Amino acid sequence: VEQTLARLREDGGDEERRPRLLKDAAEAVHAYFIQRELCGLRKHDAVIREYNIPRAVLVRLGAK
């Protein structure tokens, strides 16, 4: 999660790469949230703040 979010932040607004970076970050965050839920940790607010997960990533989470 940290690495994909760092790549997204370092992107510098490259419009060609940004959609792929957003997708990669959303997939990493989604997998992390699933792992937390399997451990019984259902609230993600603190994680979202701690990792400073952008709204552009959060809106891409969910059913595929």
N, C-alpha and C positions, 0 to 999 in steps of 0.2 A: 504494500500500500504506500509506504513512504517513498519508495523509489519511483513508482508510477506518478505519484503526485508531484514529486520533485521534477521529473521530466516534463510534466505538463506546465509547471510554473516557469521552468527554464526555457520553454518553447519560444518565448518572445513574440508570440502572435503570428507565427507561420501558419497561414490559413490552409495550406495544403496538408500539413501534418496534424493540425489541431483535432480534426474529427477522429483520427486514429488514436491520438493520445487521450482524448476524452473517453473513447471506448475502452482502451486499456485500463485507464484509471477506474472507470465504472465497474469493469469486470473484477478488478482486484478488490475494490471496496465491497462489492456484492459477495464475493467469496469470503471475505473477512467477516462480514455481518452474518452470513450463514454459519460460519464456525462459532461465532459468539452465541448465536441462537441455539445451536446444538448443545452448548454448555449451559444453557439456561439464562444467558444474559440477553434480555430482549430490548433493553433501552440503549439506543445508540447515540443519544444526544451528547454525552461527554466525549465519545470517540470522534464525533463530527467536529466538535470544538477543538479537541486536542490535535487532531491531524489537519484542522482547518480545511475540511473537504469542501470544495467549491459547489455552489448550487448547480452549476452546469454538469457536474458529475452526479450529484444526488438525483437530478431529474431523469437520469438514464438508468437508474436502478429499477428492478422489478421484473415482472414476467417477460419472458422472451418469446 
